């Protein structure tokens, strides 16, 4: 590609879409950079985030520079990860392949003659890269969930969830057991229940331990604490404008022939709306932008107990599930200490 550009490809966001894109573009020999508005997190950061919501929450206006952001709108709330690794830092590592209804959805069923066959090799590769395996542990919450499934007539659908977690020896550092020796050394899951506040143990296969890790080995630059404000068409490429997410610093910009927006639904829409409506730098963006947004239709139901002696937290955040009907999927969730803000939601 021609030299005038700073990069061949600029990727905004270091979550799943951005990380996979970064690795695959780098494998093609392209010069790639990933812009991430959050920071790199350390094991110490993750340990504190599991104990104290002040270390977990992303709210720069309030002086909180963690990596879990929550946006509440009229009809839904959005939970997202902001840090190198994106949502993989704070998701529960449950990796389910969709059922038949997904492929038949009228929103996209006509776009491929056989979505299931077309996507099958890509699901297989993602499972390999993310080290997906069935959770081998069960605790008292899982026993309760199994009883619930039986009472709802769905005992035959109950089982352990497939997860992107290394369930090896938690007391020993093992040379890369996931990526054929190409990845970092790992420790096995210690069942601390903190998947959703970041895995300080290093057992969860977050993107900084696979896709991003390999991408950096191939020369991909990860530019953390870079909040993209807008994008401008420039010649045969684009100019991406960025600033520090909370410090008062001058805005700068980078250029690239191609730009991939993977800043989550919320971040991507913010950038595109600003580019079209505020900065007027991408005027041709469709007026239909944002009219149809898909969620995972998740609802959280709280269960309280007067039993203060039993430890309900041991295990992964989510370890078992069942399907009472073809439209409903039920799991149990363990919430660590730093999720005490959930009380306000339920209140």
C-alpha positions as CSV (number, residue, x, y, z in Angstrom):
1,X,0.0,0.0,0.0
2,X,1.1,3.6,-0.6
3,X,3.3,5.4,1.9
4,X,1.5,8.7,2.8
5,X,-0.7,6.9,5.4
6,X,0.5,6.3,9.0
7,X,-1.0,2.8,8.9
8,X,-2.6,0.5,6.4
9,X,-5.4,-0.2,8.8
10,X,-6.6,1.6,11.9
11,X,-8.9,-0.4,14.2
12,X,-11.0,1.3,16.8
13,X,-11.6,-0.9,19.8
14,X,-9.7,-3.9,21.2
15,X,-12.6,-6.2,22.0
16,X,-13.5,-9.3,20.0
17,X,-14.1,-7.7,16.6
18,X,-11.1,-5.4,16.9
19,X,-8.7,-8.1,18.2
20,X,-9.6,-10.7,15.6
21,X,-9.4,-8.1,12.8
22,X,-6.0,-6.9,14.1
23,X,-4.5,-10.4,14.0
24,X,-5.9,-11.4,10.6
25,X,-4.8,-8.1,9.0
26,X,-1.3,-8.4,10.5
27,X,-1.1,-12.0,9.1
28,X,-1.6,-10.4,5.7
29,X,1.5,-8.3,6.3
30,X,-0.4,-5.0,6.8
31,X,0.8,-2.2,9.1
32,X,-1.9,-2.1,11.8
33,X,-2.7,-0.1,14.9
34,X,-5.5,-0.6,17.5
35,X,-6.9,2.4,19.2
36,X,-8.4,1.7,22.7
37,X,-9.8,4.4,24.9
38,X,-9.2,2.3,28.1
39,X,-5.8,1.3,29.5
40,X,-3.8,-1.8,29.9
41,X,-4.8,-3.6,33.1
42,X,-2.4,-5.5,35.4
43,X,-3.1,-8.4,37.7
44,X,-3.1,-5.9,40.5
45,X,-5.8,-3.9,38.8
46,X,-7.9,-7.0,38.4
47,X,-7.4,-8.1,42.0
48,X,-8.5,-4.7,43.3
49,X,-11.5,-4.6,40.9
50,X,-12.8,-7.8,42.3
51,X,-12.9,-6.3,45.8
52,X,-13.8,-2.6,45.3
53,X,-16.3,-1.1,42.8
54,X,-14.3,2.1,42.8
55,X,-11.4,0.2,41.1
56,X,-13.8,-1.6,38.7
57,X,-16.0,1.1,37.3
58,X,-15.2,3.3,34.3
59,X,-16.6,6.8,34.9
60,X,-13.9,9.3,34.1
61,X,-16.2,12.3,34.9
62,X,-16.3,10.9,38.5
63,X,-12.6,10.2,38.6
64,X,-13.1,6.4,38.2
65,X,-10.8,4.9,35.6
66,X,-11.6,1.2,35.9
67,X,-12.7,-1.0,33.0
68,X,-16.4,-1.8,33.4
69,X,-18.8,0.8,31.9
70,X,-22.6,0.7,32.3
71,X,-24.9,2.9,30.3
72,X,-28.5,3.1,31.2
73,X,-31.1,4.1,28.6
74,X,-34.9,4.3,28.6
75,X,-35.5,0.6,27.8
76,X,-32.2,-1.1,28.3
77,X,-28.8,-1.0,30.0
78,X,-25.5,-1.7,28.3
79,X,-22.6,-3.3,30.1
80,X,-19.2,-3.0,28.3
81,X,-15.5,-3.4,28.9
82,X,-13.2,-0.4,28.4
83,X,-9.6,-1.5,28.4
84,X,-7.1,-3.4,26.3
85,X,-9.1,-6.6,25.7
86,X,-12.5,-4.8,25.6
87,X,-15.5,-6.8,26.7
88,X,-13.4,-9.9,27.2
89,X,-12.0,-8.4,30.4
90,X,-15.4,-8.4,32.1
91,X,-17.5,-11.1,30.4
92,X,-18.3,-14.4,32.0
93,X,-16.4,-16.4,29.3
94,X,-19.5,-18.3,28.4
95,X,-19.2,-19.2,24.7
96,X,-22.4,-20.8,23.2
97,X,-22.9,-21.6,19.6
98,X,-26.3,-20.4,18.4
99,X,-29.2,-22.7,17.7
100,X,-31.3,-23.1,14.6
101,X,-33.5,-20.1,15.3
102,X,-30.5,-17.8,15.0
103,X,-29.8,-18.8,11.5
104,X,-33.5,-18.5,10.5
105,X,-33.8,-15.0,11.8
106,X,-35.4,-12.9,9.0
107,X,-32.9,-10.0,9.7
108,X,-30.2,-12.0,7.9
109,X,-31.4,-15.4,6.8
110,X,-31.6,-14.3,3.1
111,X,-28.0,-13.2,3.1
112,X,-26.6,-16.7,2.8
113,X,-27.9,-20.0,1.4
114,X,-26.6,-21.8,4.5
115,X,-25.4,-19.7,7.4
116,X,-24.8,-22.7,9.6
117,X,-22.4,-24.4,7.1
118,X,-20.7,-21.1,6.2
119,X,-20.0,-20.1,9.9
120,X,-19.1,-23.6,11.1
121,X,-15.3,-23.4,10.4
122,X,-15.1,-20.0,11.9
123,X,-16.8,-21.1,15.2
124,X,-14.4,-24.0,15.3
125,X,-11.4,-21.7,14.9
126,X,-12.7,-19.3,17.5
127,X,-13.2,-22.2,19.9
128,X,-9.6,-23.2,19.4
129,X,-8.3,-19.7,19.8
130,X,-10.3,-19.1,22.9
131,X,-9.6,-22.5,24.5
132,X,-13.3,-23.4,24.8
133,X,-14.0,-26.3,27.1
134,X,-16.9,-27.5,29.3
135,X,-16.7,-26.2,32.9
136,X,-15.8,-29.2,35.1
137,X,-16.8,-27.7,38.5
138,X,-20.2,-27.5,40.2
139,X,-21.2,-25.9,43.5
140,X,-24.3,-25.3,45.6
141,X,-25.7,-22.7,43.1
142,X,-25.5,-25.3,40.3
143,X,-27.4,-27.8,42.5
144,X,-30.2,-25.2,43.0
145,X,-30.3,-24.5,39.3
146,X,-30.6,-28.2,38.5
147,X,-33.5,-28.5,40.9
148,X,-35.1,-25.4,39.2
149,X,-34.7,-27.0,35.8
150,X,-36.4,-30.2,37.1
151,X,-39.3,-28.3,38.6
152,X,-39.8,-26.5,35.2
153,X,-39.8,-29.8,33.4
154,X,-36.5,-29.0,31.7
155,X,-34.1,-31.3,33.5
156,X,-32.9,-32.9,30.3
157,X,-31.6,-29.5,29.1
158,X,-29.5,-28.8,32.2
159,X,-25.7,-29.0,32.0
160,X,-22.4,-27.2,32.4
161,X,-21.6,-24.3,30.1
162,X,-18.8,-24.2,27.6
163,X,-16.2,-21.5,28.6
164,X,-13.1,-19.8,27.4
165,X,-11.3,-20.6,30.6
166,X,-8.2,-22.7,31.3
167,X,-9.2,-25.3,33.9
168,X,-5.7,-26.6,34.6
169,X,-3.6,-26.6,37.8
170,X,-4.4,-23.3,39.7
171,X,-1.2,-23.5,41.8
172,X,1.2,-23.9,38.9
173,X,2.3,-21.7,36.0
174,X,1.9,-23.9,32.9
175,X,3.6,-23.1,29.5
176,X,1.0,-22.1,27.0
177,X,-1.6,-24.9,27.0
178,X,-4.0,-23.2,24.5
179,X,-2.2,-22.0,21.4
180,X,0.4,-24.7,20.8
181,X,3.2,-22.9,22.6
182,X,2.6,-19.5,20.8
183,X,0.8,-17.9,23.7
184,X,1.6,-16.9,27.3
185,X,2.1,-19.2,30.3
186,X,-1.1,-19.8,32.3
187,X,-2.5,-20.7,35.7
188,X,-5.6,-22.8,36.0
189,X,-9.0,-21.5,37.3
190,X,-9.1,-21.1,41.1
191,X,-12.9,-20.7,41.2
192,X,-12.8,-17.3,42.7
193,X,-16.1,-16.2,41.0
194,X,-14.6,-13.0,39.6
195,X,-14.8,-13.6,35.9
196,X,-16.9,-10.5,35.4
197,X,-14.5,-8.2,37.2
198,X,-11.4,-9.5,35.4
199,X,-9.4,-12.7,36.0
200,X,-6.3,-11.8,38.2
201,X,-5.5,-15.5,38.2
202,X,-4.9,-15.4,34.4
203,X,-7.1,-18.5,33.7
204,X,-9.8,-16.7,31.7
205,X,-8.9,-16.5,28.0
206,X,-9.4,-12.8,27.6
207,X,-8.2,-11.3,24.3
208,X,-4.9,-10.0,25.7
209,X,-3.9,-13.7,26.1
210,X,-4.7,-14.9,22.5
211,X,-5.7,-12.7,19.5
212,X,-4.1,-9.5,20.8
213,X,-1.1,-11.3,22.2
214,X,-0.4,-12.9,18.8
215,X,-1.2,-9.7,16.9
216,X,1.4,-7.8,18.9
217,X,4.0,-10.5,18.1
218,X,3.4,-9.6,14.5
219,X,4.0,-5.9,15.0
220,X,0.5,-4.6,15.7
221,X,0.6,-1.4,17.8
222,X,-1.9,-1.0,20.6
223,X,-2.5,2.6,21.4
224,X,-4.2,2.6,24.7
225,X,-6.0,5.6,26.3
226,X,-6.9,6.9,22.8
227,X,-10.5,8.0,22.7
228,X,-11.6,8.4,19.1
229,X,-13.9,11.5,18.6
230,X,-14.5,11.3,14.9
231,X,-13.3,10.2,11.5
232,X,-12.8,12.2,8.3
233,X,-12.5,11.0,4.7
234,X,-9.1,12.1,3.3
235,X,-8.0,11.3,-0.2
236,X,-8.1,7.6,-0.7
237,X,-8.3,6.9,3.0
238,X,-9.3,8.4,6.3
239,X,-8.0,10.5,9.2
240,X,-9.0,9.4,12.7
241,X,-9.0,12.0,15.4
242,X,-8.3,11.0,19.0
243,X,-7.7,12.5,22.5
244,X,-6.9,11.2,26.0
245,X,-10.1,9.9,27.6
246,X,-9.9,12.1,30.7
247,X,-6.8,14.3,30.6
248,X,-6.9,17.8,29.1
249,X,-4.5,17.2,26.2
250,X,-4.4,18.5,22.7
251,X,-6.2,16.3,20.1
252,X,-4.1,14.6,17.5
253,X,-4.9,12.4,14.5
254,X,-3.6,9.4,12.5
255,X,-4.3,8.4,8.9
256,X,-5.0,5.0,7.3
257,X,-6.2,3.6,4.0
258,X,-8.8,1.6,5.9
259,X,-10.6,2.0,9.2
260,X,-12.4,-0.8,11.1
261,X,-14.8,0.4,13.8
262,X,-15.1,-2.2,16.6
263,X,-15.8,0.0,19.6
264,X,-18.8,-2.0,20.7
265,X,-22.3,-1.0,19.6
266,X,-22.3,2.1,21.9
267,X,-18.9,3.4,21.1
268,X,-19.2,2.7,17.4
269,X,-22.5,4.6,17.2
270,X,-21.1,7.5,19.2
271,X,-18.2,7.9,16.7
272,X,-20.4,7.6,13.6
273,X,-23.1,10.0,14.9
274,X,-20.4,12.5,15.9
275,X,-18.7,12.2,12.5
276,X,-22.0,12.7,10.6
277,X,-23.9,15.2,12.7
278,X,-21.4,17.1,14.9
279,X,-18.1,17.3,12.9
280,X,-19.8,16.9,9.4
281,X,-16.8,14.7,8.3
282,X,-18.8,11.7,7.2
283,X,-22.0,13.2,5.7
284,X,-22.9,10.2,3.6
285,X,-23.7,7.9,6.6
286,X,-27.2,6.5,6.4
287,X,-30.0,8.2,8.3
288,X,-31.0,4.7,9.4
289,X,-28.0,4.4,11.6
290,X,-29.1,3.3,15.1
291,X,-32.7,2.5,14.1
292,X,-32.2,-1.3,14.7
293,X,-29.9,-2.3,17.5
294,X,-29.7,-5.9,18.7
295,X,-29.2,-6.9,22.3
296,X,-28.9,-10.3,24.0
297,X,-32.2,-9.7,25.7
298,X,-30.8,-10.5,29.1
299,X,-32.6,-9.9,32.4
300,X,-31.0,-10.3,35.8
301,X,-33.2,-11.6,38.6
302,X,-31.8,-11.3,42.2
303,X,-32.2,-14.0,44.8
304,X,-31.4,-13.1,48.5
305,X,-30.7,-15.5,51.4
306,X,-30.6,-15.1,55.1
307,X,-27.9,-17.7,55.3
308,X,-24.8,-15.7,56.2
309,X,-22.6,-18.8,56.8
310,X,-22.6,-20.5,53.5
311,X,-20.1,-19.5,50.8
312,X,-22.1,-19.2,47.5
313,X,-19.3,-17.5,45.5
314,X,-17.0,-20.5,44.8
315,X,-16.9,-21.3,41.1
316,X,-16.9,-19.4,37.8
317,X,-19.3,-16.5,37.5
318,X,-21.6,-18.7,35.4
319,X,-21.1,-22.5,35.4
320,X,-24.4,-24.2,34.5
321,X,-27.5,-23.5,32.5
322,X,-30.8,-24.9,31.0
323,X,-33.4,-24.1,28.4
324,X,-37.1,-24.2,29.7
325,X,-38.2,-23.5,26.1
326,X,-36.6,-22.7,22.7
327,X,-36.6,-19.0,23.4
328,X,-35.4,-18.9,27.0
329,X,-31.9,-19.6,28.4
330,X,-31.3,-19.5,32.2
331,X,-28.0,-19.5,34.0
332,X,-26.9,-18.8,37.6
333,X,-24.5,-15.9,38.3
334,X,-22.0,-15.4,41.1
335,X,-21.3,-11.8,41.9
336,X,-18.0,-10.7,43.5
337,X,-17.8,-8.1,46.3
338,X,-17.3,-5.2,43.9
339,X,-20.7,-5.8,42.4
340,X,-22.4,-4.4,45.5
341,X,-23.7,-1.6,43.3
342,X,-26.3,-4.2,42.0
343,X,-28.2,-3.6,45.2
344,X,-29.1,-0.1,44.0
345,X,-30.4,-1.6,40.7
346,X,-32.6,-4.1,42.5
347,X,-33.8,-1.5,45.1
